[in-house]
Amino acid sequence: MSTFNAPKGTFDMLPPYSETFNRIRIQFGLELRDAGFQYIETPTFEETGLFLRGVGESTDIVTKEMYTFEDRGGRSLTLRPEGTAAVMRSVLQHNLYAGRLPVKLWYFGSYYRYERPQAGRTRQFTQVGAEAIGSDDPLVDVEMIALATEGFQKLGLRDFRLLLNSLGCRECRPVYRAKLQEFLRALDLDAETHARIEINPLRVLDDKRPEVQALIADAPLITDHLCEACAEHHTFVRGMLDELEIAYEDTPRLVRGLDYYNRTTFEFVHDGLGAQSAIGGGGRYDGLSEDLGGPDLPSVGWALGIGRTMLAMEAEGQTVETPADCDVYGVAIGDAARRAVFAMITQLRIEDIPADMAFGGKKLKGAMKAASQSGARYAIVVGDRDLTEGVAQIKDLSNGDQTPVPLDRVVTVLKEKLQ
């Protein structure tokens, strides 16, 4: 037993559970690639100022949850708490927006927030995300929602719901913001919440405390204060989702936890997860590029939690079959046989046939047990007598049939059998 354990709020992704993890990553990667998205990977840590400006200084992420440290050069750096700001930084830094728009990018990686660990909420978590940067077309919003929906469905999920809202734009939101502030200031709220009212009152709508939700039950709704352009945008998104028969629930209090969202905002929830029901979400962030010093690049994106998606699959009884370790397993008795079997195993791998062998000089019984546990279809069994005769025994592990094959024909015969 190790003296050390994984830090609180982190985890080891172990087999066979890791097969589900990989299945989700592969499924969404294929889905996004087929829609014209290209893979991007950003650094695990960035300048702290990127998240202060990009995520928003009033968010819980910035005020309470970031892992921030000073490096030896005196620079303030932060482990990335989310993906969008870093992707936008990269797009701007490398002028990716100079070509065809929108720039379609997807990513996969670990993110870090100082959370109170519980089921579905950890301090290190993994997300798959997608961003379409440089288009204000509401059809792009619908495309993003449709891709996430289809990805979940292809994983076998059925009991998830799509929540939908619009947060307006820089023209109509200030009017709503003033009305909301007027309403909230009159409520009996704690000092911290009153401070938030002055910085970003929409974040109060996202407060999960029941007593706060009761007080704000009659708060004005953003959807009643949209300008004509935002209303048309929202109507188009809703209408197109209806055409595609993608079910959604109008949720006028949906805010999400990041300041950069505007217009289309959405969240995927699964009722089988308890309090931490969100399995992913996103929205439009038309002003983020300008906030980071770039040009006007209206954009939309989402991020989906791999851990919570795994919990949702588990809640629905969705399982991922653990594949066999290999197709062929080598069993060698004696040093000379070990060298010969290893050469055959290596050649099989060159031919793209998954292969492994018993290492450590195991005796026949132990080596055959390992072959059975590997899930391989065939075993190559070689002993001193076989080498003298110039053959290897190919054993069908499903029925026990065993056939001698010339050593120089083993790879060819196995390729034929495995076709």
C-alpha positions, 0 to 999 in steps of 0.5 A: 500500500502506498504512503500517498493518496490522491489529493482531496477532490481528485481521482484516479481513473481506473479500468474498467471504469476508464473504458466509459471515460474513453468511450465518451471522449471518442464519441464526442470527438468523432461527432465534432470532427464530422461537423468540421471541428478541429482539435485544440489543446491549450496550456493547463495554466494561464495568466490569471488576468485571462480568467479575471477578464474572461470569466468575470470577477463577480463569479464564484469561480474567480472569487472562491474557486481558482487555483492561483499561484505565483511562479519563480518569475513573480507572474500570477498564474492560474490552473484553468478553471474552464476552457472557453477563455483559453481557447479564445486567447489562443485564437486571438494570439495565433490569428486563427480568425483570419481565415474561414469563419466560424473557427470551429474548435473542440478540446478535451482536458482537465480543469481545476476549481476549489470545490467542496467535493461531492458526487459529481463535483470534484476539484479536478474534473474533465470536460469535452468542449466545442467552440464556434468562433466568429459568427452571429448566425443563430443557426450556429447556436442550433448546430451546437445544441444539436451536436451535444444532444446527438452525442448524448443520445449516441452514448445511450442517454435518454433521460436528459433535458435541455434547458434554454434561455436568452440573456439578451445583449449589450443593448437590452441587458442594461435596461433589464439589469437596472430593473432587476437591481431595483427589485433585488435591492429591496429584498432582505438578503445577506451582505455578500449577495447585496454586493453581488447585486451591484456587480452582476445582479443576474448572478443572484438568479443563479443562487441555489439556496432555497431561501433566496429562490423563494425571495426572488420568485417574482423577479423580472425576467430577461425574456420580457425585456429583450430587444427586437434583435435578441427576440428574433434571434431567440425565436429563430433558435427555438423554432429551429429546435422545434423543426429538428424535434429537439425537445427543450424547456424554456427556462427564463431564470437560467443564467449559468456561472460565467459572466461572458454569456449573452443571448442563447444560453442552455444547459443539459440536466439529468434528473438521476444525479441529484443536486448536481444535475447539470451534465453540460451546457453553454451559450453565446459569448459575443463580447468575449473576444473584445474583452480580451483585446481582440476584434468583434468575434461573436461566438457560441460554445459548450462544455460537457462534464465527463464525470457527470456524464458517466454518472448519468450513464450509470443512473440509466444502466448504460454500460460500456463493454470492456474490450479484450486486452488483446487478440493473441497471447503468447505462452513460452516455456524456456528461454529460447521459446520466450525469444521466439514468441516475443519476436512473433508478438512484435510482428503481430503488433506491426501488422496491427493485431493486438498481442501480448505475452506472459512475461517473467518466466511463468510456468505453463499453467500460470501462463495459460491462466493469464492468456484466458484472463486477457480475453484473447481469441488465440494463444501461441504456445511454444516449448523446447520440443516445438522449437526443435520441430520448427512449429508453434501451437496455435490454440483456440481459447474458445474451444481448446482446439490446438494446431501446430503451425510452422514458425514462419507461418504463425503470423500469416495464419493468425491474420487469416483467422482474425479476419 
